[in-house]
Amino acid sequence: MATNAPKGSGRKGIVKGRIQVFNPHNKRWTKIDTKTHEFMDQYSRRWKAFKGVKKVAKKV
């Protein structure tokens, strides 16, 4: 059975080595690795951004 982690053990601050950009054609945020410049993931819900990942473009 899954349990909650102890309080305070989660991520603190921004995720390093990743950025996210907004794609106005499909209205979704795409996560990019800053070292390899590869697309990593795309958020499935429209207009919602990844948590803790630096945004380099604002939504239109």
mmJSON file of the N, C-alpha and C atoms, coordinates in Angstrom:
{"data_MODEL":{"atom_site":{
"group_PDB":["ATOM","ATOM","ATOM","ATOM","ATOM","ATOM","ATOM","ATOM","ATOM","ATOM","ATOM","ATOM","ATOM","ATOM","ATOM","ATOM","ATOM","ATOM","ATOM","ATOM","ATOM","ATOM","ATOM","ATOM","ATOM","ATOM","ATOM","ATOM","ATOM","ATOM","ATOM","ATOM","ATOM","ATOM","ATOM","ATOM","ATOM","ATOM","ATOM","ATOM","ATOM","ATOM","ATOM","ATOM","ATOM","ATOM","ATOM","ATOM","ATOM","ATOM","ATOM","ATOM","ATOM","ATOM","ATOM","ATOM","ATOM","ATOM","ATOM","ATOM","ATOM","ATOM","ATOM","ATOM","ATOM","ATOM","ATOM","ATOM","ATOM","ATOM","ATOM","ATOM","ATOM","ATOM","ATOM","ATOM","ATOM","ATOM","ATOM","ATOM","ATOM","ATOM","ATOM","ATOM","ATOM","ATOM","ATOM","ATOM","ATOM","ATOM","ATOM","ATOM","ATOM","ATOM","ATOM","ATOM","ATOM","ATOM","ATOM","ATOM","ATOM","ATOM","ATOM","ATOM","ATOM","ATOM","ATOM","ATOM","ATOM","ATOM","ATOM","ATOM","ATOM","ATOM","ATOM","ATOM","ATOM","ATOM","ATOM","ATOM","ATOM","ATOM","ATOM","ATOM","ATOM","ATOM","ATOM","ATOM","ATOM","ATOM","ATOM","ATOM","ATOM","ATOM","ATOM","ATOM","ATOM","ATOM","ATOM","ATOM","ATOM","ATOM","ATOM","ATOM","ATOM","ATOM","ATOM","ATOM","ATOM","ATOM","ATOM","ATOM","ATOM","ATOM","ATOM","ATOM","ATOM","ATOM","ATOM","ATOM","ATOM","ATOM","ATOM","ATOM","ATOM","ATOM","ATOM","ATOM","ATOM","ATOM","ATOM","ATOM","ATOM","ATOM","ATOM","ATOM","ATOM","ATOM","ATOM","ATOM"],
"id":[1,2,3,4,5,6,7,8,9,10,11,12,13,14,15,16,17,18,19,20,21,22,23,24,25,26,27,28,29,30,31,32,33,34,35,36,37,38,39,40,41,42,43,44,45,46,47,48,49,50,51,52,53,54,55,56,57,58,59,60,61,62,63,64,65,66,67,68,69,70,71,72,73,74,75,76,77,78,79,80,81,82,83,84,85,86,87,88,89,90,91,92,93,94,95,96,97,98,99,100,101,102,103,104,105,106,107,108,109,110,111,112,113,114,115,116,117,118,119,120,121,122,123,124,125,126,127,128,129,130,131,132,133,134,135,136,137,138,139,140,141,142,143,144,145,146,147,148,149,150,151,152,153,154,155,156,157,158,159,160,161,162,163,164,165,166,167,168,169,170,171,172,173,174,175,176,177,178,179,180],
"type_symbol":["N","C","C","N","C","C","N","C","C","N","C","C","N","C","C","N","C","C","N","C","C","N","C","C","N","C","C","N","C","C","N","C","C","N","C","C","N","C","C","N","C","C","N","C","C","N","C","C","N","C","C","N","C","C","N","C","C","N","C","C","N","C","C","N","C","C","N","C","C","N","C","C","N","C","C","N","C","C","N","C","C","N","C","C","N","C","C","N","C","C","N","C","C","N","C","C","N","C","C","N","C","C","N","C","C","N","C","C","N","C","C","N","C","C","N","C","C","N","C","C","N","C","C","N","C","C","N","C","C","N","C","C","N","C","C","N","C","C","N","C","C","N","C","C","N","C","C","N","C","C","N","C","C","N","C","C","N","C","C","N","C","C","N","C","C","N","C","C","N","C","C","N","C","C","N","C","C","N","C","C"],
"label_atom_id":["N","CA","C","N","CA","C","N","CA","C","N","CA","C","N","CA","C","N","CA","C","N","CA","C","N","CA","C","N","CA","C","N","CA","C","N","CA","C","N","CA","C","N","CA","C","N","CA","C","N","CA","C","N","CA","C","N","CA","C","N","CA","C","N","CA","C","N","CA","C","N","CA","C","N","CA","C","N","CA","C","N","CA","C","N","CA","C","N","CA","C","N","CA","C","N","CA","C","N","CA","C","N","CA","C","N","CA","C","N","CA","C","N","CA","C","N","CA","C","N","CA","C","N","CA","C","N","CA","C","N","CA","C","N","CA","C","N","CA","C","N","CA","C","N","CA","C","N","CA","C","N","CA","C","N","CA","C","N","CA","C","N","CA","C","N","CA","C","N","CA","C","N","CA","C","N","CA","C","N","CA","C","N","CA","C","N","CA","C","N","CA","C","N","CA","C","N","CA","C","N","CA","C","N","CA","C","N","CA","C"],
"label_alt_id":[null,null,null,null,null,null,null,null,null,null,null,null,null,null,null,null,null,null,null,null,null,null,null,null,null,null,null,null,null,null,null,null,null,null,null,null,null,null,null,null,null,null,null,null,null,null,null,null,null,null,null,null,null,null,null,null,null,null,null,null,null,null,null,null,null,null,null,null,null,null,null,null,null,null,null,null,null,null,null,null,null,null,null,null,null,null,null,null,null,null,null,null,null,null,null,null,null,null,null,null,null,null,null,null,null,null,null,null,null,null,null,null,null,null,null,null,null,null,null,null,null,null,null,null,null,null,null,null,null,null,null,null,null,null,null,null,null,null,null,null,null,null,null,null,null,null,null,null,null,null,null,null,null,null,null,null,null,null,null,null,null,null,null,null,null,null,null,null,null,null,null,null,null,null,null,null,null,null,null,null],
"label_comp_id":["MET","MET","MET","ALA","ALA","ALA","THR","THR","THR","ASN","ASN","ASN","ALA","ALA","ALA","PRO","PRO","PRO","LYS","LYS","LYS","GLY","GLY","GLY","SER","SER","SER","GLY","GLY","GLY","ARG","ARG","ARG","LYS","LYS","LYS","GLY","GLY","GLY","ILE","ILE","ILE","VAL","VAL","VAL","LYS","LYS","LYS","GLY","GLY","GLY","ARG","ARG","ARG","ILE","ILE","ILE","GLN","GLN","GLN","VAL","VAL","VAL","PHE","PHE","PHE","ASN","ASN","ASN","PRO","PRO","PRO","HIS","HIS","HIS","ASN","ASN","ASN","LYS","LYS","LYS","ARG","ARG","ARG","TRP","TRP","TRP","THR","THR","THR","LYS","LYS","LYS","ILE","ILE","ILE","ASP","ASP","ASP","THR","THR","THR","LYS","LYS","LYS","THR","THR","THR","HIS","HIS","HIS","GLU","GLU","GLU","PHE","PHE","PHE","MET","MET","MET","ASP","ASP","ASP","GLN","GLN","GLN","TYR","TYR","TYR","SER","SER","SER","ARG","ARG","ARG","ARG","ARG","ARG","TRP","TRP","TRP","LYS","LYS","LYS","ALA","ALA","ALA","PHE","PHE","PHE","LYS","LYS","LYS","GLY","GLY","GLY","VAL","VAL","VAL","LYS","LYS","LYS","LYS","LYS","LYS","VAL","VAL","VAL","ALA","ALA","ALA","LYS","LYS","LYS","LYS","LYS","LYS","VAL","VAL","VAL"],
"label_asym_id":["A","A","A","A","A","A","A","A","A","A","A","A","A","A","A","A","A","A","A","A","A","A","A","A","A","A","A","A","A","A","A","A","A","A","A","A","A","A","A","A","A","A","A","A","A","A","A","A","A","A","A","A","A","A","A","A","A","A","A","A","A","A","A","A","A","A","A","A","A","A","A","A","A","A","A","A","A","A","A","A","A","A","A","A","A","A","A","A","A","A","A","A","A","A","A","A","A","A","A","A","A","A","A","A","A","A","A","A","A","A","A","A","A","A","A","A","A","A","A","A","A","A","A","A","A","A","A","A","A","A","A","A","A","A","A","A","A","A","A","A","A","A","A","A","A","A","A","A","A","A","A","A","A","A","A","A","A","A","A","A","A","A","A","A","A","A","A","A","A","A","A","A","A","A","A","A","A","A","A","A"],
"label_entity_id":["1","1","1","1","1","1","1","1","1","1","1","1","1","1","1","1","1","1","1","1","1","1","1","1","1","1","1","1","1","1","1","1","1","1","1","1","1","1","1","1","1","1","1","1","1","1","1","1","1","1","1","1","1","1","1","1","1","1","1","1","1","1","1","1","1","1","1","1","1","1","1","1","1","1","1","1","1","1","1","1","1","1","1","1","1","1","1","1","1","1","1","1","1","1","1","1","1","1","1","1","1","1","1","1","1","1","1","1","1","1","1","1","1","1","1","1","1","1","1","1","1","1","1","1","1","1","1","1","1","1","1","1","1","1","1","1","1","1","1","1","1","1","1","1","1","1","1","1","1","1","1","1","1","1","1","1","1","1","1","1","1","1","1","1","1","1","1","1","1","1","1","1","1","1","1","1","1","1","1","1"],
"label_seq_id":[1,1,1,2,2,2,3,3,3,4,4,4,5,5,5,6,6,6,7,7,7,8,8,8,9,9,9,10,10,10,11,11,11,12,12,12,13,13,13,14,14,14,15,15,15,16,16,16,17,17,17,18,18,18,19,19,19,20,20,20,21,21,21,22,22,22,23,23,23,24,24,24,25,25,25,26,26,26,27,27,27,28,28,28,29,29,29,30,30,30,31,31,31,32,32,32,33,33,33,34,34,34,35,35,35,36,36,36,37,37,37,38,38,38,39,39,39,40,40,40,41,41,41,42,42,42,43,43,43,44,44,44,45,45,45,46,46,46,47,47,47,48,48,48,49,49,49,50,50,50,51,51,51,52,52,52,53,53,53,54,54,54,55,55,55,56,56,56,57,57,57,58,58,58,59,59,59,60,60,60],
"pdbx_PDB_ins_code":[null,null,null,null,null,null,null,null,null,null,null,null,null,null,null,null,null,null,null,null,null,null,null,null,null,null,null,null,null,null,null,null,null,null,null,null,null,null,null,null,null,null,null,null,null,null,null,null,null,null,null,null,null,null,null,null,null,null,null,null,null,null,null,null,null,null,null,null,null,null,null,null,null,null,null,null,null,null,null,null,null,null,null,null,null,null,null,null,null,null,null,null,null,null,null,null,null,null,null,null,null,null,null,null,null,null,null,null,null,null,null,null,null,null,null,null,null,null,null,null,null,null,null,null,null,null,null,null,null,null,null,null,null,null,null,null,null,null,null,null,null,null,null,null,null,null,null,null,null,null,null,null,null,null,null,null,null,null,null,null,null,null,null,null,null,null,null,null,null,null,null,null,null,null,null,null,null,null,null,null],
"Cartn_x":[0.838,0.0,0.887,0.535,1.309,1.069,2.114,1.995,2.575,2.195,2.742,4.14,5.021,6.375,6.346,7.392,7.433,7.387,6.834,6.69,8.066,8.203,9.431,10.461,10.167,11.163,11.021,10.084,9.855,10.81,10.56,11.402,11.306,12.444,12.472,13.058,12.329,12.831,12.573,13.326,13.112,13.852,13.316,13.971,15.097,16.323,17.474,17.679,18.166,18.462,17.273,16.158,14.971,14.306,13.695,12.896,11.594,10.631,9.394,9.022,8.49,8.061,6.61,5.907,4.501,4.379,3.639,3.391,2.008,1.931,0.618,-0.249,0.336,-0.451,-1.368,-0.844,-1.691,-2.025,-1.538,-1.832,-1.418,-0.177,0.347,1.776,2.2,3.562,4.415,5.621,6.562,7.81,8.251,9.432,10.647,11.764,12.975,14.172,15.057,16.306,17.306,17.928,18.824,20.177,20.588,21.886,21.821,20.814,20.718,19.779,18.995,18.01,16.966,16.635,15.61,14.296,13.192,11.883,11.694,11.306,11.166,9.719,8.827,7.455,6.571,5.275,4.309,3.132,2.699,1.617,0.329,-0.399,-1.583,-2.768,-2.819,-3.93,-3.549,-4.442,-4.173,-4.088,-3.217,-2.997,-2.394,-2.124,-1.552,-0.061,0.765,2.216,2.75,3.993,4.659,5.008,4.965,5.326,6.828,7.377,8.782,9.744,9.252,10.12,10.084,11.262,11.366,10.682,9.837,9.145,9.989,10.158,10.915,10.016,8.739,7.792,6.455,5.753,4.457,3.369,2.273,1.158,0.497,-0.065,-0.645,-2.067],
"Cartn_y":[-1.176,0.0,1.245,2.234,3.466,4.344,5.028,5.931,7.283,8.278,9.607,9.701,10.435,10.62,11.528,11.508,12.421,13.88,14.721,16.129,16.767,17.506,18.23,17.464,16.26,15.504,15.665,16.462,16.642,17.638,17.967,18.891,20.281,20.951,22.333,23.189,24.19,25.089,24.578,25.152,24.863,23.593,22.883,21.711,22.201,21.723,22.196,21.343,21.973,21.253,21.08,21.752,21.642,23.01,23.233,24.437,23.996,24.891,24.601,25.776,25.456,26.473,26.199,27.253,27.127,27.024,26.028,25.837,26.408,27.53,28.144,27.373,26.477,25.723,24.706,23.974,23.002,23.434,24.632,25.24,24.342,23.797,22.944,23.341,23.055,23.308,22.089,22.313,21.246,21.406,20.298,20.308,19.922,20.687,20.486,20.32,19.364,19.175,20.206,20.957,22.044,21.552,20.346,19.827,19.227,18.408,17.725,18.445,19.397,20.149,19.232,18.158,17.237,17.515,17.297,17.397,16.197,16.457,15.384,14.949,15.917,15.599,16.769,16.479,17.525,17.334,18.424,18.32,17.979,17.001,16.514,17.478,18.279,19.218,20.554,21.128,22.407,23.522,24.478,25.698,25.459,24.216,23.954,23.673,24.278,24.156,23.132,22.67,21.768,22.526,21.838,22.465,22.461,23.577,23.664,23.726,23.853,23.924,25.353,25.912,27.306,27.53,28.561,28.93,29.943,29.742,30.679,31.429,31.1,31.827,31.876,32.963,33.083,32.653,32.155,31.739,32.953,32.772,33.867,34.098],
"Cartn_z":[0.0,0.0,0.0,-0.783,-0.88,0.343,0.764,1.903,1.526,2.27,2.05,2.658,1.99,2.491,3.718,4.528,5.675,5.22,6.044,5.693,5.483,4.382,4.122,3.302,2.848,2.105,0.589,0.137,-1.297,-1.928,-3.168,-3.917,-3.32,-3.252,-2.776,-3.88,-4.321,-5.357,-6.759,-7.697,-9.107,-9.528,-10.515,-11.082,-11.98,-11.75,-12.519,-13.76,-14.825,-16.057,-16.968,-16.647,-17.484,-17.619,-18.775,-19.008,-19.657,-19.692,-20.405,-21.276,-22.452,-23.406,-23.773,-24.129,-24.501,-26.004,-26.475,-27.897,-28.215,-28.93,-29.175,-30.174,-30.951,-31.935,-31.266,-30.283,-29.595,-28.17,-27.774,-26.476,-25.309,-25.387,-24.336,-23.995,-22.763,-22.314,-22.622,-23.142,-23.478,-22.623,-22.003,-21.15,-21.987,-21.827,-22.622,-21.69,-22.023,-21.288,-21.786,-20.861,-21.274,-21.749,-21.375,-21.813,-23.217,-23.48,-24.775,-25.737,-25.246,-26.034,-26.674,-25.989,-26.467,-25.749,-26.468,-25.856,-24.937,-23.704,-22.728,-22.558,-22.448,-22.102,-22.52,-22.656,-22.957,-22.015,-21.379,-20.41,-21.135,-20.622,-21.318,-21.232,-20.156,-20.015,-20.637,-21.376,-22.029,-21.012,-21.292,-20.518,-19.145,-18.75,-17.438,-17.593,-16.739,-16.838,-15.834,-16.062,-15.133,-13.858,-12.73,-11.454,-11.286,-10.847,-10.5,-11.655,-12.903,-14.069,-14.595,-14.904,-15.323,-16.668,-16.722,-17.951,-18.717,-20.018,-20.827,-21.793,-21.84,-22.679,-21.945,-22.111,-21.456,-22.414,-21.84,-22.686,-23.324,-24.487,-25.259,-24.842],
"occupancy":[1.0,1.0,1.0,1.0,1.0,1.0,1.0,1.0,1.0,1.0,1.0,1.0,1.0,1.0,1.0,1.0,1.0,1.0,1.0,1.0,1.0,1.0,1.0,1.0,1.0,1.0,1.0,1.0,1.0,1.0,1.0,1.0,1.0,1.0,1.0,1.0,1.0,1.0,1.0,1.0,1.0,1.0,1.0,1.0,1.0,1.0,1.0,1.0,1.0,1.0,1.0,1.0,1.0,1.0,1.0,1.0,1.0,1.0,1.0,1.0,1.0,1.0,1.0,1.0,1.0,1.0,1.0,1.0,1.0,1.0,1.0,1.0,1.0,1.0,1.0,1.0,1.0,1.0,1.0,1.0,1.0,1.0,1.0,1.0,1.0,1.0,1.0,1.0,1.0,1.0,1.0,1.0,1.0,1.0,1.0,1.0,1.0,1.0,1.0,1.0,1.0,1.0,1.0,1.0,1.0,1.0,1.0,1.0,1.0,1.0,1.0,1.0,1.0,1.0,1.0,1.0,1.0,1.0,1.0,1.0,1.0,1.0,1.0,1.0,1.0,1.0,1.0,1.0,1.0,1.0,1.0,1.0,1.0,1.0,1.0,1.0,1.0,1.0,1.0,1.0,1.0,1.0,1.0,1.0,1.0,1.0,1.0,1.0,1.0,1.0,1.0,1.0,1.0,1.0,1.0,1.0,1.0,1.0,1.0,1.0,1.0,1.0,1.0,1.0,1.0,1.0,1.0,1.0,1.0,1.0,1.0,1.0,1.0,1.0,1.0,1.0,1.0,1.0,1.0,1.0],
"B_iso_or_equiv":[0.0,0.0,0.0,0.0,0.0,0.0,0.0,0.0,0.0,0.0,0.0,0.0,0.0,0.0,0.0,0.0,0.0,0.0,0.0,0.0,0.0,0.0,0.0,0.0,0.0,0.0,0.0,0.0,0.0,0.0,0.0,0.0,0.0,0.0,0.0,0.0,0.0,0.0,0.0,0.0,0.0,0.0,0.0,0.0,0.0,0.0,0.0,0.0,0.0,0.0,0.0,0.0,0.0,0.0,0.0,0.0,0.0,0.0,0.0,0.0,0.0,0.0,0.0,0.0,0.0,0.0,0.0,0.0,0.0,0.0,0.0,0.0,0.0,0.0,0.0,0.0,0.0,0.0,0.0,0.0,0.0,0.0,0.0,0.0,0.0,0.0,0.0,0.0,0.0,0.0,0.0,0.0,0.0,0.0,0.0,0.0,0.0,0.0,0.0,0.0,0.0,0.0,0.0,0.0,0.0,0.0,0.0,0.0,0.0,0.0,0.0,0.0,0.0,0.0,0.0,0.0,0.0,0.0,0.0,0.0,0.0,0.0,0.0,0.0,0.0,0.0,0.0,0.0,0.0,0.0,0.0,0.0,0.0,0.0,0.0,0.0,0.0,0.0,0.0,0.0,0.0,0.0,0.0,0.0,0.0,0.0,0.0,0.0,0.0,0.0,0.0,0.0,0.0,0.0,0.0,0.0,0.0,0.0,0.0,0.0,0.0,0.0,0.0,0.0,0.0,0.0,0.0,0.0,0.0,0.0,0.0,0.0,0.0,0.0,0.0,0.0,0.0,0.0,0.0,0.0],
"pdbx_formal_charge":[null,null,null,null,null,null,null,null,null,null,null,null,null,null,null,null,null,null,null,null,null,null,null,null,null,null,null,null,null,null,null,null,null,null,null,null,null,null,null,null,null,null,null,null,null,null,null,null,null,null,null,null,null,null,null,null,null,null,null,null,null,null,null,null,null,null,null,null,null,null,null,null,null,null,null,null,null,null,null,null,null,null,null,null,null,null,null,null,null,null,null,null,null,null,null,null,null,null,null,null,null,null,null,null,null,null,null,null,null,null,null,null,null,null,null,null,null,null,null,null,null,null,null,null,null,null,null,null,null,null,null,null,null,null,null,null,null,null,null,null,null,null,null,null,null,null,null,null,null,null,null,null,null,null,null,null,null,null,null,null,null,null,null,null,null,null,null,null,null,null,null,null,null,null,null,null,null,null,null,null],
"auth_seq_id":[1,1,1,2,2,2,3,3,3,4,4,4,5,5,5,6,6,6,7,7,7,8,8,8,9,9,9,10,10,10,11,11,11,12,12,12,13,13,13,14,14,14,15,15,15,16,16,16,17,17,17,18,18,18,19,19,19,20,20,20,21,21,21,22,22,22,23,23,23,24,24,24,25,25,25,26,26,26,27,27,27,28,28,28,29,29,29,30,30,30,31,31,31,32,32,32,33,33,33,34,34,34,35,35,35,36,36,36,37,37,37,38,38,38,39,39,39,40,40,40,41,41,41,42,42,42,43,43,43,44,44,44,45,45,45,46,46,46,47,47,47,48,48,48,49,49,49,50,50,50,51,51,51,52,52,52,53,53,53,54,54,54,55,55,55,56,56,56,57,57,57,58,58,58,59,59,59,60,60,60],
"auth_comp_id":["MET","MET","MET","ALA","ALA","ALA","THR","THR","THR","ASN","ASN","ASN","ALA","ALA","ALA","PRO","PRO","PRO","LYS","LYS","LYS","GLY","GLY","GLY","SER","SER","SER","GLY","GLY","GLY","ARG","ARG","ARG","LYS","LYS","LYS","GLY","GLY","GLY","ILE","ILE","ILE","VAL","VAL","VAL","LYS","LYS","LYS","GLY","GLY","GLY","ARG","ARG","ARG","ILE","ILE","ILE","GLN","GLN","GLN","VAL","VAL","VAL","PHE","PHE","PHE","ASN","ASN","ASN","PRO","PRO","PRO","HIS","HIS","HIS","ASN","ASN","ASN","LYS","LYS","LYS","ARG","ARG","ARG","TRP","TRP","TRP","THR","THR","THR","LYS","LYS","LYS","ILE","ILE","ILE","ASP","ASP","ASP","THR","THR","THR","LYS","LYS","LYS","THR","THR","THR","HIS","HIS","HIS","GLU","GLU","GLU","PHE","PHE","PHE","MET","MET","MET","ASP","ASP","ASP","GLN","GLN","GLN","TYR","TYR","TYR","SER","SER","SER","ARG","ARG","ARG","ARG","ARG","ARG","TRP","TRP","TRP","LYS","LYS","LYS","ALA","ALA","ALA","PHE","PHE","PHE","LYS","LYS","LYS","GLY","GLY","GLY","VAL","VAL","VAL","LYS","LYS","LYS","LYS","LYS","LYS","VAL","VAL","VAL","ALA","ALA","ALA","LYS","LYS","LYS","LYS","LYS","LYS","VAL","VAL","VAL"],
"auth_asym_id":["A","A","A","A","A","A","A","A","A","A","A","A","A","A","A","A","A","A","A","A","A","A","A","A","A","A","A","A","A","A","A","A","A","A","A","A","A","A","A","A","A","A","A","A","A","A","A","A","A","A","A","A","A","A","A","A","A","A","A","A","A","A","A","A","A","A","A","A","A","A","A","A","A","A","A","A","A","A","A","A","A","A","A","A","A","A","A","A","A","A","A","A","A","A","A","A","A","A","A","A","A","A","A","A","A","A","A","A","A","A","A","A","A","A","A","A","A","A","A","A","A","A","A","A","A","A","A","A","A","A","A","A","A","A","A","A","A","A","A","A","A","A","A","A","A","A","A","A","A","A","A","A","A","A","A","A","A","A","A","A","A","A","A","A","A","A","A","A","A","A","A","A","A","A","A","A","A","A","A","A"],
"auth_atom_id":["N","CA","C","N","CA","C","N","CA","C","N","CA","C","N","CA","C","N","CA","C","N","CA","C","N","CA","C","N","CA","C","N","CA","C","N","CA","C","N","CA","C","N","CA","C","N","CA","C","N","CA","C","N","CA","C","N","CA","C","N","CA","C","N","CA","C","N","CA","C","N","CA","C","N","CA","C","N","CA","C","N","CA","C","N","CA","C","N","CA","C","N","CA","C","N","CA","C","N","CA","C","N","CA","C","N","CA","C","N","CA","C","N","CA","C","N","CA","C","N","CA","C","N","CA","C","N","CA","C","N","CA","C","N","CA","C","N","CA","C","N","CA","C","N","CA","C","N","CA","C","N","CA","C","N","CA","C","N","CA","C","N","CA","C","N","CA","C","N","CA","C","N","CA","C","N","CA","C","N","CA","C","N","CA","C","N","CA","C","N","CA","C","N","CA","C","N","CA","C","N","CA","C","N","CA","C","N","CA","C"],
"pdbx_PDB_model_num":[1,1,1,1,1,1,1,1,1,1,1,1,1,1,1,1,1,1,1,1,1,1,1,1,1,1,1,1,1,1,1,1,1,1,1,1,1,1,1,1,1,1,1,1,1,1,1,1,1,1,1,1,1,1,1,1,1,1,1,1,1,1,1,1,1,1,1,1,1,1,1,1,1,1,1,1,1,1,1,1,1,1,1,1,1,1,1,1,1,1,1,1,1,1,1,1,1,1,1,1,1,1,1,1,1,1,1,1,1,1,1,1,1,1,1,1,1,1,1,1,1,1,1,1,1,1,1,1,1,1,1,1,1,1,1,1,1,1,1,1,1,1,1,1,1,1,1,1,1,1,1,1,1,1,1,1,1,1,1,1,1,1,1,1,1,1,1,1,1,1,1,1,1,1,1,1,1,1,1,1]
}}}
